[in-house]
Amino acid sequence: MRSLRQMVKEQTPLYIFVAVLFLVGVVFGALIVGALTLDQQQELGDYLGNFFVTVDQQGLPAAPDTYWSIAALNLKWIGLIWILGLSVIGLPGILILDFLKGVLIGFTVGTLVSEYSWHGMLFALVSVAPHNLVLIPVLLVSSASAIAFSLLMIRSRVLGGRRMPFTRPFTSYTLLTLGLAVLILAISGFEAWVTPAMMRWVTPMLV
């Protein structure tokens, strides 16, 4: 427990950095919505309209059918961050993933608000926000740990610093990632079972 607290304290600047990078991505994604052409906005509006009509009339796929696909997508994301953290050249990739995650969320919320005003914001609050309130911190913690491990290898192997055994840092890094993966499985369950119910509650307002 003490080593975990110490690790969190040491990585606090990294947590702040990746959080700011993610927020910049969110802002950038929201700005992209305003840069779309009228034709692109029309196509996007038509797609959303058809989606909401389908959800209102037919509902969403059963949770057991969607759970593993949602879980697999989230696990691939954190797994890719873990792999990138194992290589010196993977550091930029981690930063790009955090930025892209922010862009995706910013674009999604920006589009809903642009097309449906406060109804769109309400839909975003029930469909995007709940599970991401936990998923985003998980991804940011994973990213900060991956960056820390990558920087450790850079100092030791590339910059000619004092060589040190990597067994303990690697074990801590991997165990943390596995713990976050278990948490992701729980988050995916919420996204598969609870989120669709809330979406069906709000969708009639958008049709």
Wavefront OBJ file of the C-alpha trace (Angstrom):
o trace
v 0.000 0.000 0.000
v 2.859 2.356 0.854
v 4.572 1.648 -2.482
v 1.292 2.334 -4.286
v 0.888 5.691 -2.526
v 4.494 6.529 -3.317
v 4.008 5.605 -6.976
v 0.892 7.771 -7.219
v 2.734 10.690 -5.605
v 5.685 10.338 -7.956
v 3.457 10.138 -11.019
v 1.180 13.063 -10.103
v 2.798 15.393 -12.702
v 2.172 12.722 -15.343
v -1.474 12.425 -14.284
v -1.864 16.177 -14.670
v -0.114 16.155 -18.041
v -2.219 13.371 -19.591
v -5.412 14.911 -18.140
v -4.607 18.264 -19.757
v -3.767 16.514 -23.031
v -7.108 14.691 -22.893
v -9.000 17.941 -22.210
v -7.233 19.608 -25.144
v -8.463 16.709 -27.276
v -12.026 17.229 -26.024
v -11.902 20.918 -26.949
v -10.395 20.108 -30.342
v -13.094 17.507 -31.019
v -15.836 20.002 -30.158
v -14.251 22.590 -32.461
v -14.203 20.115 -35.337
v -18.012 20.031 -35.236
v -18.136 23.753 -35.984
v -15.706 23.296 -38.882
v -17.917 20.794 -40.724
v -19.447 21.862 -44.020
v -23.225 22.166 -44.373
v -23.348 18.923 -46.367
v -21.371 17.091 -43.692
v -23.608 18.488 -40.969
v -26.676 17.388 -42.938
v -25.317 13.866 -43.405
v -24.436 13.641 -39.728
v -27.872 14.938 -38.733
v -29.572 12.381 -40.998
v -27.500 9.574 -39.516
v -28.345 10.593 -35.953
v -32.012 10.999 -36.835
v -32.154 7.485 -38.295
v -30.312 6.117 -35.269
v -32.717 7.678 -32.791
v -35.754 6.470 -34.762
v -34.337 2.933 -34.783
v -33.640 3.031 -31.044
v -37.113 4.411 -30.319
v -38.905 1.822 -32.459
v -36.711 -1.275 -32.156
v -34.645 -0.648 -29.047
v -30.988 -1.602 -28.716
v -29.296 -5.018 -28.992
v -29.521 -7.219 -25.917
v -26.871 -6.527 -23.297
v -25.277 -10.018 -23.454
v -24.734 -9.478 -27.192
v -22.981 -6.146 -26.717
v -21.077 -6.684 -23.457
v -18.111 -8.566 -24.850
v -17.736 -6.290 -27.848
v -17.702 -3.242 -25.531
v -15.328 -4.947 -23.106
v -13.029 -6.067 -25.931
v -12.819 -2.545 -27.333
v -11.970 -1.032 -23.947
v -9.470 -3.790 -23.140
v -7.763 -3.341 -26.518
v -7.355 0.351 -25.733
v -5.701 -0.258 -22.357
v -3.757 -3.210 -23.760
v -2.320 -1.036 -26.516
v -1.276 1.560 -23.935
v 0.457 -1.195 -21.918
v 2.328 -2.451 -24.993
v 3.404 1.058 -25.994
v 4.712 1.623 -22.477
v 7.068 -1.329 -22.890
v 8.982 0.326 -25.733
v 11.015 3.508 -25.850
v 9.441 4.558 -29.147
v 5.922 3.946 -27.833
v 5.811 7.138 -25.754
v 4.401 9.363 -28.549
v 1.788 6.714 -29.286
v 0.469 6.885 -25.715
v 0.090 10.654 -25.977
v -1.677 10.317 -29.335
v -4.150 7.788 -27.895
v -5.028 10.088 -24.991
v -5.529 13.005 -27.358
v -7.666 10.932 -29.755
v -9.847 9.689 -26.898
v -10.530 13.307 -25.977
v -11.251 14.189 -29.605
v -13.772 11.346 -29.927
v -15.659 12.383 -26.801
v -15.538 16.087 -27.676
v -16.778 15.425 -31.198
v -19.586 13.151 -29.991
v -20.877 15.570 -27.369
v -20.366 18.576 -29.666
v -22.358 16.922 -32.432
v -25.262 16.027 -30.151
v -25.431 19.546 -28.726
v -25.104 21.132 -32.167
v -27.917 19.049 -33.626
v -30.325 18.794 -30.686
v -29.437 21.626 -28.304
v -30.193 20.844 -24.644
v -31.928 17.581 -25.606
v -28.646 16.526 -27.152
v -26.808 17.513 -23.988
v -29.230 15.404 -21.951
v -28.630 12.430 -24.247
v -24.866 12.932 -23.917
v -25.203 12.991 -20.116
v -26.917 9.596 -20.067
v -25.092 7.872 -22.957
v -21.549 9.252 -22.874
v -20.874 10.645 -19.413
v -21.752 7.879 -16.878
v -19.309 5.120 -17.837
v -16.673 7.587 -19.033
v -16.560 9.163 -15.573
v -14.751 5.977 -14.530
v -13.302 4.807 -17.858
v -11.414 8.034 -18.573
v -9.585 8.091 -15.197
v -8.708 4.420 -15.734
v -7.206 5.196 -19.138
v -5.363 8.232 -17.775
v -3.875 6.235 -14.878
v -2.858 3.535 -17.345
v -1.289 6.150 -19.622
v 0.620 7.829 -16.789
v 1.986 4.466 -15.639
v 2.972 3.550 -19.193
v 4.735 6.893 -19.667
v 6.562 6.481 -16.345
v 7.775 3.011 -17.298
v 8.821 4.186 -20.756
v 10.729 7.128 -19.265
v 12.452 4.719 -16.868
v 13.733 2.705 -19.823
v 14.775 5.843 -21.697
v 16.855 7.068 -18.735
v 18.433 3.662 -18.239
v 18.954 2.384 -21.765
v 19.095 5.423 -24.046
v 20.515 8.259 -21.966
v 23.204 6.103 -20.435
v 21.909 6.327 -16.899
v 22.615 3.777 -14.197
v 21.283 0.419 -15.282
v 18.789 -1.108 -12.900
v 16.780 -4.336 -12.774
v 13.394 -3.924 -14.424
v 11.723 -6.909 -12.775
v 10.072 -4.980 -9.938
v 8.966 -1.920 -12.005
v 7.666 -4.225 -14.744
v 5.755 -6.354 -12.242
v 4.175 -3.278 -10.619
v 3.314 -1.821 -14.022
v 1.750 -5.065 -15.244
v -0.197 -5.734 -12.030
v -1.609 -2.204 -12.133
v -2.688 -2.719 -15.735
v -4.357 -6.037 -14.856
v -6.193 -4.369 -11.982
v -7.397 -1.630 -14.306
v -8.477 -4.292 -16.809
v -10.698 -5.906 -14.159
v -12.203 -2.487 -13.452
v -12.817 -2.041 -17.174
v -14.808 -5.296 -17.242
v -17.103 -3.844 -14.569
v -17.407 -0.530 -16.407
v -18.259 -2.378 -19.615
v -21.079 -4.147 -17.772
v -22.547 -0.772 -16.787
v -22.203 0.439 -20.390
v -23.884 -2.700 -21.737
v -26.792 -2.997 -19.277
v -27.477 0.399 -17.687
v -26.549 2.924 -20.384
v -28.971 1.518 -23.035
v -31.858 1.775 -20.556
v -31.088 5.447 -19.951
v -30.700 6.032 -23.692
v -34.156 4.571 -24.359
v -35.581 6.922 -21.721
v -34.197 10.040 -23.450
v -34.503 8.980 -27.118
v -38.246 9.874 -27.510
v -37.320 13.504 -26.904
v -35.034 13.443 -29.943
v -37.316 11.725 -32.447
l 1 2 3 4 5 6 7 8 9 10 11 12 13 14 15 16 17 18 19 20 21 22 23 24 25 26 27 28 29 30 31 32 33 34 35 36 37 38 39 40 41 42 43 44 45 46 47 48 49 50 51 52 53 54 55 56 57 58 59 60 61 62 63 64 65 66 67 68 69 70 71 72 73 74 75 76 77 78 79 80 81 82 83 84 85 86 87 88 89 90 91 92 93 94 95 96 97 98 99 100 101 102 103 104 105 106 107 108 109 110 111 112 113 114 115 116 117 118 119 120 121 122 123 124 125 126 127 128 129 130 131 132 133 134 135 136 137 138 139 140 141 142 143 144 145 146 147 148 149 150 151 152 153 154 155 156 157 158 159 160 161 162 163 164 165 166 167 168 169 170 171 172 173 174 175 176 177 178 179 180 181 182 183 184 185 186 187 188 189 190 191 192 193 194 195 196 197 198 199 200 201 202 203 204 205 206 207
